[in-house]
Amino acid sequence: MRIPDLLWVLLYFEDGVWNAHALDLDLVGSGATASEAWEELKDAIFTQLAFAIQNALVDSIERPAPKDYWARLKDAEGLSELDLVKGLDPKREYSMFVRLDDKEIHRAVTETTFDRHA
């Protein structure tokens, strides 16, 4: 059982919104700013991880994004999570290599429940 803790994220502006795309998991968060998109993506990642861990599905969690998104990484400008508070240029694409914190993963697993009978 492997829980992904290092992920490539591609940030890009499309159709009037910022998108943060976790390429290793093919999950996307969107928002008015790159920071909002990243926060939405983190919520999606931790929800996905919590569900996979609680249901013994961790082996199937990694689902890479289509190859064309991976190809865009080579031309994307690298940045860190701290850079997201700056105003980013919507005409450019950005990449982040992020490490998921074990404490955040644990908190997501223990605080998130999935009611099968709802």
C-alpha positions in Angstrom: 0.0 0.0 0.0 1.5 3.3 -1.1 0.2 6.7 -0.2 1.5 9.3 -2.7 3.2 12.1 -0.8 5.0 13.9 -3.6 2.9 15.4 -6.4 3.4 17.5 -9.5 0.9 20.3 -9.8 0.3 22.4 -13.0 -1.3 25.8 -12.5 -2.9 27.5 -15.5 -5.6 30.1 -16.3 -8.3 28.9 -18.6 -11.9 30.0 -19.3 -11.6 32.8 -16.8 -10.5 30.7 -13.8 -7.3 29.5 -12.3 -6.8 25.7 -12.3 -4.5 23.7 -10.1 -4.1 20.2 -11.6 -2.5 17.4 -9.6 -1.0 15.4 -12.5 -0.2 12.3 -10.5 -3.9 11.9 -9.4 -5.7 13.8 -12.3 -7.6 15.9 -9.8 -8.3 19.6 -10.5 -9.2 22.5 -8.2 -10.4 25.9 -9.6 -10.8 29.4 -8.3 -10.6 33.1 -9.0 -7.0 33.1 -7.9 -4.2 30.5 -8.2 -4.2 30.3 -4.4 -8.0 29.5 -4.3 -7.5 26.9 -6.9 -4.6 25.3 -4.9 -6.8 25.3 -1.7 -9.6 23.6 -3.6 -7.2 21.0 -5.0 -5.8 20.3 -1.6 -9.3 19.6 -0.3 -9.9 17.2 -3.2 -6.6 15.4 -2.7 -7.2 14.9 1.0 -10.8 13.8 0.5 -9.6 11.3 -2.2 -6.8 10.0 0.1 -9.2 9.6 3.1 -11.7 7.7 1.0 -8.9 5.4 -0.5 -7.4 4.7 2.9 -10.7 4.1 4.6 -11.8 1.7 1.9 -8.4 0.0 1.3 -8.2 1.4 -2.2 -4.8 3.1 -1.9 -3.2 0.9 -4.6 -5.6 2.4 -7.2 -5.4 6.1 -6.2 -2.6 7.1 -8.6 -4.3 7.9 -11.9 -2.0 10.1 -14.1 -3.4 13.0 -16.1 -3.4 12.8 -19.9 0.1 13.1 -21.5 -0.5 16.5 -22.9 -0.7 18.0 -19.4 2.5 16.3 -18.4 4.1 17.8 -21.6 3.2 21.3 -20.5 5.3 20.9 -17.3 8.6 21.4 -19.2 7.6 24.9 -20.2 5.9 25.9 -16.9 7.6 28.3 -14.5 8.5 26.6 -11.2 7.2 28.1 -8.0 6.5 27.2 -4.4 3.3 27.3 -2.4 4.5 30.6 -0.9 4.6 32.2 -4.4 0.8 31.6 -4.8 0.0 34.7 -2.8 1.7 36.8 -5.4 -0.3 37.9 -8.5 0.5 35.3 -11.2 0.4 36.1 -14.9 -2.6 34.4 -16.4 -0.8 34.1 -19.7 1.8 31.8 -18.2 1.7 28.3 -16.7 3.3 27.3 -13.5 4.4 24.1 -11.9 4.9 23.0 -8.3 6.4 19.9 -6.8 4.6 19.5 -3.5 5.0 17.2 -0.5 1.8 16.2 1.3 2.2 16.5 5.0 1.7 13.2 7.0 -0.1 15.1 9.7 -2.6 16.5 7.1 -3.1 13.1 5.6 -3.8 11.6 9.1 -6.1 14.4 10.0 -8.1 14.0 6.7 -8.4 10.3 7.3 -9.6 10.6 10.9 -11.9 13.7 10.4 -13.5 12.6 7.1 -16.3 10.0 7.1 -18.2 8.6 4.2 -21.8 7.6 4.9 -22.7 4.7 2.6 -26.4 5.0 3.5 -27.0 8.7 2.9 
